[in-house]
């Protein structure tokens, strides 16, 4: 049989002519891609889509009209490859900050660094104090999870937590201890723990390579390179978070109880701070208004009720509704809030760059197709005034209910 590829000009003409009676039959058997005679994959650009009721060709990217919806749903549920360490040769212990009971971006960077140090033989051991709300330890790179429960670890209790870490150190003997060098407690806890076990920690570490670590020094203008110590206090973006593997996150328990330390420190609770006095770069909860906000008095009342720091887009600042020091974006202030609420902000590229490090973004907008909606973790489509008023009423009802319960 000859290997020469034969063409049927009449069949090709019928396939191109949508008014021909046999056009639909030719379309059903038409290939979308095939291997050419020279080994190059060929694609038919006319084979994608369908003919609408008005005779106009449409392309349905959801795949429902082309019979690919099952393929898309199957691809969506594909799980990452499981990384198992049955018998760990050693442990890399990580003590995340767990602000709000969940892993933050700094914590995930730390787990990524620990995963690189553990390799294929070691296991990443995450040590968490008290109750938590995190459900994604497995996708963050945790091989073993140790939760140390007890009321004595709640609030500000660095000395008691050091006792817990010493108990973990005696039982598991980790090769390295990794803590975030942050203001959320990890920096202080790491230094206290290093002093307790007589180790000299490496602080503000931003890179680990070939058995050495590089840390910031000289007010951030110099790098201090030293051999990798046992206790490492790492800065944010010290490594890439784990994203290509799924881990077991098997639970571990302490074999002995944690000794109680002397109650030399009394936690009096958080101090009330005016959100307006917090710098934009340090704020944890920011509510920003944009061109879609028409009632700015209502916007201010909503931020006060929510206890949030006010921000704004460049359009709102240029129009005089907000001061220049409250502008968020590449041309304003880069923010790292845990929760960022964008009210009436369409999402210009400069603004999206400024909120790139925020953990959770909530968008309130009338346009469901704007860029801010695509960036947001939670979107609310509707009038901003009505939504802000509903938020104020919900907060007031919650506080009144709490007062009645206390009485």
VOPAGU-2260 file (C-alpha; in pm, 1 decimal, decimal comma):
REM VOPAGU-2260
SITE   aa  ch    i         X         Y         Z
SITE  UNK   A    0       0,0       0,0       0,0
SITE  UNK   A    1     127,0     343,9     -87,9
SITE  UNK   A    2     223,5     580,9     196,2
SITE  UNK   A    3     119,7     886,6      -2,3
SITE  UNK   A    4    -150,9    1086,8     176,7
SITE  UNK   A    5    -449,7    1136,1     -53,1
SITE  UNK   A    6    -679,3    1438,0     -25,8
SITE  UNK   A    7   -1045,3    1461,1    -109,9
SITE  UNK   A    8   -1105,9    1815,6    -240,7
SITE  UNK   A    9   -1482,3    1762,7    -252,6
SITE  UNK   A   10   -1496,6    1652,4     112,4
SITE  UNK   A   11   -1285,3    1950,3     213,2
SITE  UNK   A   12   -1517,3    2182,3      24,2
SITE  UNK   A   13   -1823,4    2034,8     196,0
SITE  UNK   A   14   -1653,7    2070,4     535,5
SITE  UNK   A   15   -1591,7    2438,5     467,5
SITE  UNK   A   16   -1941,8    2509,7     334,1
SITE  UNK   A   17   -2176,8    2518,8     633,6
SITE  UNK   A   18   -2479,1    2552,0     401,2
SITE  UNK   A   19   -2416,7    2217,3     233,8
SITE  UNK   A   20   -2655,2    1936,6     344,5
SITE  UNK   A   21   -2362,5    1708,4     426,9
SITE  UNK   A   22   -2170,3    1974,3     620,5
SITE  UNK   A   23   -2269,2    1841,1     966,6
SITE  UNK   A   24   -2169,3    1485,1     875,3
SITE  UNK   A   25   -1829,9    1601,5     756,3
SITE  UNK   A   26   -1778,7    1798,8    1078,2
SITE  UNK   A   27   -1844,2    1498,8    1302,4
SITE  UNK   A   28   -1561,9    1293,6    1158,0
SITE  UNK   A   29   -1320,9    1580,4    1123,6
SITE  UNK   A   30    -994,8    1551,7    1316,8
SITE  UNK   A   31    -882,3    1839,2    1533,9
SITE  UNK   A   32    -514,6    1737,7    1532,9
SITE  UNK   A   33    -302,1    1477,1    1358,0
SITE  UNK   A   34      59,0    1385,1    1298,8
SITE  UNK   A   35     194,0    1512,5     971,1
SITE  UNK   A   36     424,2    1317,8     735,6
SITE  UNK   A   37     730,6    1498,9     872,2
SITE  UNK   A   38     653,4    1413,8    1236,0
SITE  UNK   A   39     508,8    1757,8    1312,5
SITE  UNK   A   40     175,4    1778,2    1496,5
SITE  UNK   A   41     -81,7    1962,6    1287,4
SITE  UNK   A   42    -393,7    2132,3    1421,5
SITE  UNK   A   43    -709,8    2232,9    1240,5
SITE  UNK   A   44    -808,4    2582,9    1358,8
SITE  UNK   A   45   -1153,3    2538,9    1202,4
SITE  UNK   A   46   -1227,1    2223,0    1399,5
SITE  UNK   A   47   -1278,7    2402,2    1731,6
SITE  UNK   A   48   -1623,4    2537,4    1809,2
SITE  UNK   A   49   -1977,1    2482,3    1689,8
SITE  UNK   A   50   -2231,8    2648,4    1463,3
SITE  UNK   A   51   -2488,8    2852,7    1652,4
SITE  UNK   A   52   -2858,7    2883,6    1568,0
SITE  UNK   A   53   -2791,4    3194,9    1358,2
SITE  UNK   A   54   -2525,7    3023,0    1148,9
SITE  UNK   A   55   -2237,7    3193,6    1331,3
SITE  UNK   A   56   -1951,5    2985,7    1459,7
SITE  UNK   A   57   -1908,0    2997,7    1837,2
SITE  UNK   A   58   -1627,5    2875,8    2062,5
SITE  UNK   A   59   -1729,3    2742,1    2402,9
SITE  UNK   A   60   -1420,2    2744,2    2623,1
SITE  UNK   A   61   -1595,7    2551,2    2898,6
SITE  UNK   A   62   -1598,1    2242,1    2675,3
SITE  UNK   A   63   -1966,6    2169,4    2725,5
SITE  UNK   A   64   -2049,2    2197,9    2352,9
SITE  UNK   A   65   -1746,4    1997,5    2243,8
SITE  UNK   A   66   -1786,0    1703,7    2476,7
SITE  UNK   A   67   -1477,0    1788,0    2683,2
SITE  UNK   A   68   -1649,7    1876,6    3010,8
SITE  UNK   A   69   -1571,0    1534,3    3155,7
SITE  UNK   A   70   -1206,4    1574,3    3067,1
SITE  UNK   A   71   -1191,2    1910,8    3239,2
SITE  UNK   A   72   -1358,8    1783,3    3554,2
SITE  UNK   A   73   -1126,2    1484,7    3560,9
SITE  UNK   A   74    -823,9    1712,5    3531,1
SITE  UNK   A   75    -952,8    1928,6    3815,1
SITE  UNK   A   76    -952,2    1639,0    4062,6
SITE  UNK   A   77    -604,6    1511,2    3977,3
SITE  UNK   A   78    -407,8    1490,3    4301,3
SITE  UNK   A   79     -43,6    1578,2    4346,2
SITE  UNK   A   80     204,6    1291,1    4383,6
SITE  UNK   A   81     229,7    1168,9    4742,9
SITE  UNK   A   82     564,9    1217,0    4914,4
SITE  UNK   A   83     610,9     948,2    5181,2
SITE  UNK   A   84     885,6     902,4    5436,7
SITE  UNK   A   85     820,8     568,5    5605,4
SITE  UNK   A   86    1128,4     557,6    5828,7
SITE  UNK   A   87    1279,4     907,5    5858,7
SITE  UNK   A   88    1655,5     911,6    5896,6
SITE  UNK   A   89    1630,1    1251,4    6067,7
SITE  UNK   A   90    1383,4    1532,1    6129,8
SITE  UNK   A   91    1370,9    1897,5    6029,1
SITE  UNK   A   92    1153,3    2071,2    6288,9
SITE  UNK   A   93     949,3    2375,8    6190,3
SITE  UNK   A   94     762,6    2597,5    6437,0
SITE  UNK   A   95     525,2    2815,9    6229,3
SITE  UNK   A   96     370,9    3135,6    6364,1
SITE  UNK   A   97      16,8    3017,1    6279,2
SITE  UNK   A   98    -130,7    3367,6    6300,0
SITE  UNK   A   99    -504,7    3329,3    6333,7
SITE  UNK   A  100    -463,9    2952,5    6358,0
SITE  UNK   A  101    -360,2    2915,1    5993,2
SITE  UNK   A  102     -39,4    2891,8    5795,3
SITE  UNK   A  103      72,4    3224,1    5655,2
SITE  UNK   A  104     290,5    3296,2    5353,9
SITE  UNK   A  105     597,9    3323,0    5577,3
SITE  UNK   A  106     517,7    2983,5    5732,9
SITE  UNK   A  107     482,5    2821,3    5389,3
SITE  UNK   A  108     817,9    2963,5    5279,9
SITE  UNK   A  109     970,3    2812,1    5592,3
SITE  UNK   A  110     817,7    2471,2    5515,9
SITE  UNK   A  111     956,4    2493,6    5163,9
SITE  UNK   A  112    1303,2    2553,0    5306,9
SITE  UNK   A  113    1258,3    2259,9    5545,7
SITE  UNK   A  114    1150,2    2034,4    5258,9
SITE  UNK   A  115    1470,6    2118,7    5074,7
SITE  UNK   A  116    1683,9    2042,2    5381,0
SITE  UNK   A  117    1500,7    1715,0    5449,1
SITE  UNK   A  118    1551,7    1574,3    5100,5
SITE  UNK   A  119    1425,6    1221,4    5039,3
SITE  UNK   A  120    1548,1    1062,6    5365,9
SITE  UNK   A  121    1438,6    1321,7    5622,6
SITE  UNK   A  122    1093,2    1424,7    5738,8
SITE  UNK   A  123     954,5    1770,8    5806,2
SITE  UNK   A  124     810,1    1787,0    6157,7
SITE  UNK   A  125     572,5    2077,8    6220,7
SITE  UNK   A  126     523,5    2176,9    6586,0
SITE  UNK   A  127     198,4    2364,4    6655,1
SITE  UNK   A  128      82,6    2498,6    6991,7
SITE  UNK   A  129    -284,7    2488,8    7088,9
SITE  UNK   A  130    -586,1    2464,5    6861,8
SITE  UNK   A  131    -556,4    2553,2    6494,6
SITE  UNK   A  132    -784,0    2599,3    6193,3
SITE  UNK   A  133    -546,4    2477,3    5923,7
SITE  UNK   A  134    -659,3    2192,8    5696,5
SITE  UNK   A  135    -382,9    2203,3    5434,9
SITE  UNK   A  136     -75,5    2081,2    5619,6
SITE  UNK   A  137     -34,2    1802,0    5364,1
SITE  UNK   A  138      -8,8    2037,4    5065,7
SITE  UNK   A  139     221,7    2273,9    5256,9
SITE  UNK   A  140     495,5    2011,0    5295,0
SITE  UNK   A  141     438,3    1864,5    5643,8
SITE  UNK   A  142     538,0    1498,0    5682,7
SITE  UNK   A  143     474,8    1476,4    6058,6
SITE  UNK   A  144     245,9    1700,4    6264,4
SITE  UNK   A  145     287,6    1745,8    6639,9
SITE  UNK   A  146      18,2    1949,6    6813,7
SITE  UNK   A  147     101,8    2044,7    7173,7
SITE  UNK   A  148    -226,4    2123,5    7344,1
SITE  UNK   A  149    -285,5    2299,9    7673,2
SITE  UNK   A  150    -418,8    2625,6    7811,0
SITE  UNK   A  151     -73,5    2718,4    7933,1
SITE  UNK   A  152      38,4    2773,5    7572,4
SITE  UNK   A  153    -240,6    3020,9    7483,9
SITE  UNK   A  154    -164,7    3388,3    7440,8
SITE  UNK   A  155     180,6    3524,9    7514,2
SITE  UNK   A  156     365,4    3238,2    7684,0
SITE  UNK   A  157     717,7    3221,9    7538,5
SITE  UNK   A  158     875,7    3053,6    7841,8
SITE  UNK   A  159     615,7    2776,4    7847,2
SITE  UNK   A  160     654,2    2722,8    7473,3
SITE  UNK   A  161    1030,0    2693,5    7514,6
SITE  UNK   A  162     965,1    2410,2    7758,2
SITE  UNK   A  163     748,5    2241,6    7495,4
SITE  UNK   A  164    1019,0    2276,5    7230,0
SITE  UNK   A  165    1277,7    2131,6    7466,4
SITE  UNK   A  166    1054,6    1827,7    7517,1
SITE  UNK   A  167    1029,9    1787,4    7138,6
SITE  UNK   A  168    1406,6    1824,8    7108,4
SITE  UNK   A  169    1468,6    1552,3    7366,5
SITE  UNK   A  170    1232,9    1307,9    7192,4
SITE  UNK   A  171    1296,8    1363,0    6820,8
SITE  UNK   A  172    1644,7    1526,5    6819,1
SITE  UNK   A  173    1586,2    1725,2    6497,0
SITE  UNK   A  174    1886,4    1796,7    6280,2
SITE  UNK   A  175    1770,9    2156,7    6233,4
SITE  UNK   A  176    1513,6    2383,5    6394,3
SITE  UNK   A  177    1343,4    2638,4    6166,6
SITE  UNK   A  178    1144,2    2931,3    6302,2
SITE  UNK   A  179    1022,9    3245,4    6123,4
SITE  UNK   A  180    1220,7    3555,0    6213,2
SITE  UNK   A  181     904,6    3763,3    6240,2
SITE  UNK   A  182     736,3    4001,1    6480,6
SITE  UNK   A  183     451,0    3754,9    6533,5
SITE  UNK   A  184     640,7    3560,5    6798,6
SITE  UNK   A  185     868,8    3336,6    6597,1
SITE  UNK   A  186    1171,8    3562,8    6626,7
SITE  UNK   A  187    1152,1    3592,7    7005,0
SITE  UNK   A  188    1067,7    3225,8    7056,1
SITE  UNK   A  189    1357,4    3114,2    6837,7
SITE  UNK   A  190    1610,9    3325,6    7026,0
SITE  UNK   A  191    1480,3    3209,6    7363,9
SITE  UNK   A  192    1488,6    2846,0    7255,0
SITE  UNK   A  193    1840,8    2874,9    7111,3
SITE  UNK   A  194    1963,7    3017,5    7440,7
SITE  UNK   A  195    1789,6    2735,5    7631,9
SITE  UNK   A  196    1967,4    2461,0    7433,1
SITE  UNK   A  197    2296,7    2654,2    7418,0
SITE  UNK   A  198    2295,3    2710,2    7040,7
SITE  UNK   A  199    2398,7    3016,4    6841,3
SITE  UNK   A  200    2115,9    3076,7    6593,9
SITE  UNK   A  201    2139,8    3218,7    6244,1
SITE  UNK   A  202    1900,0    3511,7    6214,6
SITE  UNK   A  203    1731,4    3683,9    5920,9
SITE  UNK   A  204    1833,8    3398,1    5693,3
SITE  UNK   A  205    1720,5    3445,1    5335,6
SITE  UNK   A  206    1920,4    3170,7    5158,6
SITE  UNK   A  207    2051,7    2823,7    5242,1
SITE  UNK   A  208    2293,5    2659,1    5000,3
SITE  UNK   A  209    2574,7    2401,0    5016,7
SITE  UNK   A  210    2573,0    2375,0    5395,6
SITE  UNK   A  211    2588,9    2752,2    5442,7
SITE  UNK   A  212    2327,2    3015,9    5512,5
SITE  UNK   A  213    2313,4    3383,4    5424,1
SITE  UNK   A  214    2151,0    3626,3    5665,7
SITE  UNK   A  215    2090,6    3997,9    5654,3
SITE  UNK   A  216    2319,4    4216,8    5866,2
SITE  UNK   A  217    2420,1    4578,7    5893,5
SITE  UNK   A  218    2064,0    4714,6    5884,2
SITE  UNK   A  219    1992,7    4498,0    5582,4
SITE  UNK   A  220    2281,9    4635,1    5378,1
SITE  UNK   A  221    2518,2    4337,3    5418,9
SITE  UNK   A  222    2502,6    3958,7    5413,9
SITE  UNK   A  223    2649,3    3740,7    5686,0
SITE  UNK   A  224    2748,3    3395,4    5556,4
SITE  UNK   A  225    2816,8    3116,4    5803,1
SITE  UNK   A  226    2794,1    2739,5    5833,5
SITE  UNK   A  227    2441,6    2609,7    5872,5
SITE  UNK   A  228    2363,8    2601,7    6246,1
SITE  UNK   A  229    2109,3    2387,6    6425,5
SITE  UNK   A  230    1865,9    2675,2    6492,8
SITE  UNK   A  231    1768,7    2887,4    6191,6
SITE  UNK   A  232    1550,3    3196,8    6206,3
SITE  UNK   A  233    1449,1    3252,4    5845,2
SITE  UNK   A  234    1311,8    3564,0    5681,6
SITE  UNK   A  235    1017,4    3576,8    5444,7
SITE  UNK   A  236    1076,9    3442,4    5091,8
SITE  UNK   A  237    1366,9    3229,5    5214,6
SITE  UNK   A  238    1253,2    2949,4    4980,3
SITE  UNK   A  239     976,6    2857,0    4741,1
SITE  UNK   A  240     667,8    2704,3    4906,9
SITE  UNK   A  241     590,8    2339,0    4842,7
SITE  UNK   A  242     357,0    2315,8    4543,5
SITE  UNK   A  243     441,1    2000,4    4347,9
SITE  UNK   A  244     400,3    1727,0    4610,5
SITE  UNK   A  245     145,0    1613,1    4865,0
SITE  UNK   A  246     263,8    1497,7    5206,3
SITE  UNK   A  247     117,0    1266,9    5469,5
SITE  UNK   A  248     108,3    1501,2    5771,8
SITE  UNK   A  249      95,3    1202,8    6005,3
SITE  UNK   A  250      14,2    1294,8    6368,1
SITE  UNK   A  251     282,9    1260,2    6633,9
SITE  UNK   A  252     261,3    1278,9    7013,2
SITE  UNK   A  253     499,6    1359,9    7292,7
SITE  UNK   A  254     598,5    1063,4    7503,4
SITE  UNK   A  255     635,0    1280,7    7814,8
SITE  UNK   A  256     440,1    1572,2    7955,6
SITE  UNK   A  257     574,5    1924,6    7920,2
SITE  UNK   A  258     718,8    2069,5    8239,4
SITE  UNK   A  259     551,9    2386,9    8357,2
SITE  UNK   A  260     766,6    2696,0    8380,9
SITE  UNK   A  261     747,4    2953,6    8655,2
SITE  UNK   A  262     464,8    3202,8    8590,0
SITE  UNK   A  263     692,0    3505,5    8566,7
SITE  UNK   A  264     500,7    3650,9    8271,8
SITE  UNK   A  265     133,0    3740,4    8286,1
SITE  UNK   A  266     -56,2    3790,8    7960,1
SITE  UNK   A  267    -296,9    4083,4    7999,0
SITE  UNK   A  268    -439,8    4042,0    7650,6
SITE  UNK   A  269    -404,2    4254,2    7338,7
SITE  UNK   A  270    -390,7    4631,8    7365,7
SITE  UNK   A  271    -652,7    4827,8    7173,2
SITE  UNK   A  272    -489,2    5024,0    6891,9
SITE  UNK   A  273    -648,3    5280,5    6663,4
SITE  UNK   A  274    -647,6    5123,1    6314,4
SITE  UNK   A  275    -596,6    5467,7    6160,8
SITE  UNK   A  276    -265,0    5497,3    6345,0
SITE  UNK   A  277    -126,1    5174,3    6197,0
SITE  UNK   A  278     109,6    5213,6    5903,8
SITE  UNK   A  279     -23,3    5069,7    5580,5
SITE  UNK   A  280     275,5    4838,5    5536,6
SITE  UNK   A  281     219,2    4685,6    5883,7
SITE  UNK   A  282    -161,8    4661,3    5884,9
SITE  UNK   A  283    -313,0    4312,6    5908,2
SITE  UNK   A  284    -668,4    4406,2    5801,9
SITE  UNK   A  285    -719,9    4669,1    5529,8
SITE  UNK   A  286   -1039,9    4789,6    5365,0
SITE  UNK   A  287    -970,4    4995,1    5052,1
SITE  UNK   A  288   -1211,4    5207,9    4853,9
SITE  UNK   A  289   -1201,2    5288,5    4487,2
SITE  UNK   A  290   -1397,3    5459,5    4214,6
SITE  UNK   A  291   -1699,5    5241,0    4284,9
SITE  UNK   A  292   -1751,7    5391,3    4632,0
SITE  UNK   A  293   -2016,0    5663,7    4613,0
SITE  UNK   A  294   -2090,3    5712,1    4983,4
SITE  UNK   A  295   -1757,4    5775,6    5154,8
SITE  UNK   A  296   -1916,9    5855,4    5489,5
SITE  UNK   A  297   -2067,2    5505,9    5488,3
SITE  UNK   A  298   -1727,5    5366,1    5388,9
SITE  UNK   A  299   -1561,4    5530,7    5690,6
SITE  UNK   A  300   -1831,4    5403,0    5925,0
SITE  UNK   A  301   -1787,0    5050,2    5788,9
SITE  UNK   A  302   -1410,3    5053,4    5845,1
SITE  UNK   A  303   -1459,4    5176,8    6202,3
SITE  UNK   A  304   -1718,0    4905,2    6268,8
SITE  UNK   A  305   -1490,3    4636,1    6125,9
SITE  UNK   A  306   -1182,3    4768,3    6305,1
SITE  UNK   A  307    -987,3    4784,0    5978,9
SITE  UNK   A  308    -720,0    5016,6    5845,4
SITE  UNK   A  309    -837,3    5235,7    5558,9
SITE  UNK   A  310    -677,8    5223,2    5217,2
SITE  UNK   A  311    -762,2    5355,9    4872,4
SITE  UNK   A  312    -688,3    5319,4    4506,1
SITE  UNK   A  313    -507,3    5583,6    4306,6
SITE  UNK   A  314    -831,5    5709,2    4151,7
SITE  UNK   A  315    -985,8    5772,3    4493,9
SITE  UNK   A  316    -672,4    5955,0    4607,2
SITE  UNK   A  317    -652,6    6168,3    4292,7
SITE  UNK   A  318   -1017,8    6263,4    4336,6
SITE  UNK   A  319    -944,5    6386,3    4688,8
SITE  UNK   A  320   -1150,3    6131,5    4883,0
SITE  UNK   A  321    -848,5    5982,4    5065,1
SITE  UNK   A  322    -503,6    6117,5    5159,5
SITE  UNK   A  323    -198,6    6023,6    4957,7
SITE  UNK   A  324     -43,7    5815,5    5238,6
SITE  UNK   A  325    -341,0    5575,3    5213,1
SITE  UNK   A  326    -282,2    5485,3    4848,2
SITE  UNK   A  327    -224,6    5113,7    4788,7
SITE  UNK   A  328     -34,1    4989,0    4487,0
SITE  UNK   A  329     296,4    4998,4    4306,6
SITE  UNK   A  330     277,3    5380,6    4296,8
SITE  UNK   A  331     169,5    5393,9    4662,5
SITE  UNK   A  332     231,8    5145,2    4942,8
SITE  UNK   A  333     295,4    4772,4    4903,9
SITE  UNK   A  334      85,3    4600,1    5169,3
SITE  UNK   A  335     110,9    4253,3    5326,2
SITE  UNK   A  336    -222,6    4230,3    5506,3
SITE  UNK   A  337    -371,9    3900,4    5612,8
SITE  UNK   A  338    -712,7    4020,3    5485,7
SITE  UNK   A  339    -754,3    4285,4    5215,4
SITE  UNK   A  340   -1103,6    4402,4    5119,8
SITE  UNK   A  341   -1129,0    4594,4    4792,2
SITE  UNK   A  342   -1452,5    4795,8    4766,4
SITE  UNK   A  343   -1531,4    4929,9    4420,8
SITE  UNK   A  344   -1178,0    4874,0    4286,8
SITE  UNK   A  345   -1155,5    4733,6    3934,6
SITE  UNK   A  346    -797,9    4615,0    3977,6
SITE  UNK   A  347    -541,2    4807,3    3774,7
SITE  UNK   A  348    -208,3    4633,1    3732,1
SITE  UNK   A  349     -34,3    4876,7    3969,9
SITE  UNK   A  350    -290,4    4807,0    4241,7
SITE  UNK   A  351    -267,9    4430,2    4195,7
SITE  UNK   A  352     109,2    4451,2    4227,8
SITE  UNK   A  353      74,0    4633,3    4558,0
SITE  UNK   A  354    -148,2    4362,5    4711,2
SITE  UNK   A  355      44,2    4066,7    4571,4
SITE  UNK   A  356     168,4    3961,4    4919,1
SITE  UNK   A  357    -174,8    3969,3    5087,6
SITE  UNK   A  358    -298,8    3633,5    5214,8
SITE  UNK   A  359    -672,8    3671,9    5152,8
SITE  UNK   A  360    -837,0    3920,3    4917,0
SITE  UNK   A  361   -1209,7    3999,1    4925,1
SITE  UNK   A  362   -1357,4    4194,8    4633,9
SITE  UNK   A  363   -1684,6    4390,5    4641,8
SITE  UNK   A  364   -1773,5    4509,0    4293,7
SITE  UNK   A  365   -2057,4    4545,3    4045,7
SITE  UNK   A  366   -1853,5    4411,7    3752,5
SITE  UNK   A  367   -1809,2    4032,4    3771,7
SITE  UNK   A  368   -1548,2    4041,4    3496,3
SITE  UNK   A  369   -1303,7    4293,0    3642,3
SITE  UNK   A  370    -946,9    4196,0    3727,4
SITE  UNK   A  371    -996,8    4237,7    4101,9
SITE  UNK   A  372   -1269,0    3970,9    4096,0
SITE  UNK   A  373   -1027,7    3736,1    3921,5
SITE  UNK   A  374    -760,4    3802,0    4184,3
SITE  UNK   A  375    -991,2    3775,2    4485,7
SITE  UNK   A  376   -1028,7    3467,1    4704,4
SITE  UNK   A  377   -1388,2    3572,2    4781,9
SITE  UNK   A  378   -1605,5    3793,3    4558,5
SITE  UNK   A  379   -1929,6    3972,1    4637,7
SITE  UNK   A  380   -2116,7    4106,5    4335,1
SITE  UNK   A  381   -2349,8    4390,8    4421,8
SITE  UNK   A  382   -2388,3    4753,2    4522,1
SITE  UNK   A  383   -2108,9    4855,0    4759,8
SITE  UNK   A  384   -2333,4    5081,9    4968,6
SITE  UNK   A  385   -2584,9    4806,4    5038,5
SITE  UNK   A  386   -2311,0    4555,2    5119,8
SITE  UNK   A  387   -2128,5    4792,9    5355,1
SITE  UNK   A  388   -2453,3    4874,8    5533,3
SITE  UNK   A  389   -2524,3    4503,7    5574,3
SITE  UNK   A  390   -2174,5    4452,6    5716,8
SITE  UNK   A  391   -2226,7    4730,1    5972,4
SITE  UNK   A  392   -2557,8    4579,4    6082,9
SITE  UNK   A  393   -2406,9    4229,6    6106,4
SITE  UNK   A  394   -2119,0    4354,2    6323,4
SITE  UNK   A  395   -2354,5    4548,8    6552,6
SITE  UNK   A  396   -2585,8    4249,1    6593,7
SITE  UNK   A  397   -2291,0    4025,2    6673,5
SITE  UNK   A  398   -2155,4    4263,8    6937,2
SITE  UNK   A  399   -2497,6    4318,7    7093,8
SITE  UNK   A  400   -2547,4    3942,9    7112,0
SITE  UNK   A  401   -2209,3    3898,8    7278,0
SITE  UNK   A  402   -2296,7    4165,2    7535,4
SITE  UNK   A  403   -2627,8    3994,0    7614,3
SITE  UNK   A  404   -2454,4    3659,4    7656,4
SITE  UNK   A  405   -2198,2    3815,6    7890,5
SITE  UNK   A  406   -2473,8    3979,7    8097,8
